[in-house]
Amino acid sequence: MHEEKFYLIEGKKMKLKELAKEIEAATGGELEDDQGSINRVVVKKPAPEESFETFTITFKEKHTVDFIDAVVTTDNKKKNLEDYDFENSEFTVRLISYIRRDVPIQNEAEL
């Protein structure tokens, strides 16, 4: 749906609010929260030799049931999720996915 525009964002280094603005520009919509929901990606086989950490940041679009997932990596590892500063530190955007839901927000009878 927005793959061509997302492709232009992928691979770039940016901060959280910059990513939110880029996603809004790509989708033409408005996000409910420019902070998103951040989750650390845990793999079955840890790779302690890797010098980066992977996260998924989920943004919800206003006035829809759709959301956007962004997979990002940091340049360094920290012990706790709270130790990462996504607002002031840059991360690398690896992949952005638009997840479309076919469920209407309101009852169809009200539309």
N, C-alpha and C positions, 0 to 999 in steps of 0.2 A: 504494500500500500504506500509506504513512504521510504522504501528501500534505497532509492537513488539519492535521496536527501540524507538519509542516515549514513550511507556509505561515505559521504563527505566529512562527517563528524568522526567516524571511526579512525583510530590511529592517532588522534590528536591528544595532546596533554591539556588539561583544563581543570578548573575548580568546580565544585558542585553547582553553584548558581549559574556559572557559565554553561554547564551542560544542560541545565533546566531551560535556559533561554534558547539554546541551540535546538532543543527538542521542540519547544513551542514554535519556533520559526519553521522548523521542518514539517510539523503537523498542521500548522495554522490554527491550533487550538490553544487553550489555556490549561495549565496544570493546577491541580488543587493545592499542591504544596511543592515549593521549589527545593525542599530538602529531601524529598523522597523517603523511601524506607530502605535502609541499608542493611544487607545481610552478608556475612562472610561466607564464601564458598568453601565447604569442607570436602576434601577428596578422600577416597577410600585409602589410597596409598600416599601418605604425606611425602613431600619431597623437600627435606630440610636443606638440601643444597641450593634450592631456588632462592633467589634474593628478592622475590616479589610476593605479594599476597593478592588474591582475587576476591572481588566483591560483586554482588548484584545490587543495583540500585533500582527500585521500582517506583515509577511515577504514575499517579492516577490523573486522568484527564477530567476536567470539569464538564458537567452536563452530558457525560457518557458513562458507560460501564467499562470502557476500554482502558487499558493501561500500557505503559511502556517499560520494558526491562532494559537496563544498560549494564553490561558486564565490563568492569573496570579493573585495572591492576595498579598497585602502588609500586614505588621504586624500592621500598624497604619493608621489612617485616617488623611487627611489634607484637608484644605478648597478648594484649587485650584490645578488643574492638574499640573501647573508649579512648585508647591512646592515639587513634588515628584522627586527624583533623581534616575532614573533607571540605570544610568551608574555606580554609586558608592554604591548604596544600594541594598541589596538582597531582592528578592521577592520569593514567592513559586509558582512553575509551577503546575497548576491544570489539564490542558488538552491541548493537541496539536492535531490539525486537519490539514490534508493535503487536500487542495481543488484543484482538478484536473479540468482543463478546456479542452474541446475538440476542442478548436479553435486553428488552427495553427498560429504561429507568422507571418509567411510570407504567401504570396499568394501561394496556393498549386501548381500552375503552375510553380513557381520558385523553388520548392523543387526538 
